[in-house]
Amino acid sequence: MSFLTDKQTLTDLNILGKYVNNSIFSIFNEVQTIGGEKLLDKLFHEPLSEPRKINKRSQLFRFFQDGKYQFPVDNEDFTIAEQYLNHTDYPNSFTAWFNTVRIRLLLHIGLDKEYRVMEQGLEATIRVLKDMAGFIKEVESSTKENLYTENCDILSKILNDKQLYWIYDYTAEKRISLFKFAKYDHAIRYSLKNEMNRLLNIIYEIDVFTAVAQVAEKKGFNYAEADEKDKNYLLFEGLFHPGIKDAIDNNIHFYKDRNVVFLTGANMAGKSTLMKAIGAANYLAHMGFPVPAKKMQFSVKDGIFTSINVPDNLNMGYSHFYAEVLRVKSVAQEVASNKHLLIIFDELFKGTNVKDAYEATVAITDAFSKKINSTFIISTHIMEAGEALKDKENNIQFLFLPTEMDGVTPIYTYKLKEGITDDRHGMIIINNEKILEIINGEY
């Protein structure tokens, strides 16, 4: 079963996008190759939903991080070799040989451009193959268990193929005969075409593993532990948002009998950031990637859905409030099917009046709390809704992000506390910005 999510969630959590400012993808996109970037993008589009597969991938990333392995191939060599290996557009061995001979003969009459390109491609490929042989030796010489042994064995088999016996003696400075050049070119690009494609794919994978491991080391990310979904828990120690420099971390725990967090706090107290951090870490954990937390343990989910920045739809004639209602409805349909989901709602029904928002927040939060297969975090700055929910028998835990006052200046700690806050500082912020004075021409 594939991991469930949708465009709204991916946008809310800023997961995807090479060119999207501060996206989660861009944080990890330190790969060296185009193929590595495509593979990274594929992984971001395909989170896993089986604990065994998640933990296996996490262990591989940790293996590369602990071994401090670097991308083993020179970038310029790899680009040239990749183009050379992918240029195999002759239908059979005879025409491939004939073309090689044709190009070599052109060299003798001064038309050497094609030959030089082919020669550079062959020599760059040989250097790449030697680099990969060095990588295998480095990995296998480690005193730790080789978790990458499967692909190391594939690489060794390719590099030890009898058709490649000559690569370790090949010297670029010494021009070889026409026969040998054609033979070597044919071996690499045609006889071993499938093997070279497999080698390229392994190099792309190594590119991703080394890049992600280095990001984890640099940013202090750690690896989550995945468990069976019927256990229904989600535990964070030292969780922080990966896109914020020097972000404040928090501990937050969800269990089957405490599956809802009702989060309150004043505007700018950090509610949305915390919720996005929870969502992003959960998404990364299901990819087997390192997460922005000191520790994370979780039972796998079937998917994640959020409602953080719901746009109106003027083309459909939808107001902001009605768009919110439709979003909650679509998520409710997923929850009602008894899937194991993570649901994040930030400021339910902020597009309507306070009374309706209060009543709807209480009713929907109470109903969600009874769906113990799923995990919910719901925020509001309607503190009265929290007080009403306290009187009900449910699985709700109440947390808030406090605001401390330095005179008339609010100070935000971004550290979670238990309970419900009655912080309201909207007018203080408005007054601090001198908005009324500006309107009245007094500032």
C-alpha angles and dihedrals in degrees: 000000000000123000110262124228138122144221093270091056094046089050094046092052094039090230105150137043133087092214098033110114112255094348117165088242092055091052090060097035099104095121122138102217137055089232090052091052091051090051091048090052090050091053090051090054094048114052114182128241102193118088093215094055093043094051092045092055092045090052090052092052089048090049091056091045095048090047091049089222117181127208098278101211132077108247096225093047091049094050091052093044093048092053091046094049093046092052098086102127101142117109099223145006094263095058091043091054091045092052092050091051090047092053093047091051090052087061090064093057094048098262095117105145096099092044093050091052091050092045092050090049093051093047093046090050091052090052090049091051090050091048090053091050087054091049091054091051091049093051095043093048091060116110090223125086110277105239090177093059096119094062092036088058091050091050092048091051091052095046093047094051109131090235089066098049090114101057095087092055096042113119119195093204093062116069111225129215123276091249094053093044092052091044095051093044092050093048094053101038102033116014092043097030095125092045091051091050089052090049091051091051091051090050089052088051093049088049090057095043094050093044095049092044091052092049090051091051094046097046100037096246120159137200123263124224114231123211137180113294098234089069088068107200137130120192129183129184116185096357116180138169110264095214097056121084113233090000119188112246129221141192117230131167133193125191135177091260092040100040099142129068114195105200125197133177142129122278110285092019090119104260097134093045092052092048092049089049090054092048095045093047091049092050092048091047091056088053090054089243126139113271133218096254140087089237137000130181121177146163108234120260131215089229150318131249129183140187107196109122106020111178124212118243111225092174090061092039093246120151119215091258094051090048088054091050092051090048092052089046093054092048091046089056090055092047092048090060088068094242118156102251142161109226123191121187119178115198101343114226098356087157094073139055121294096251095054092042090052095050094044093047092052095046097045096042090051091049093047092051090066092059095085095176089071134059121225138191115186125179133196141155090216094102092182088069090061092050090052092050092051089068093058127086102243147119097266124134117195120221133166142189109228133221121211121201125227098189103299093340117098116222117201118209096184088210118129122239132183119257138033123299126216092199111146116169104151095115092044090057091045091050092046089056091052092230096152091047090051091051091049092046092245098120 
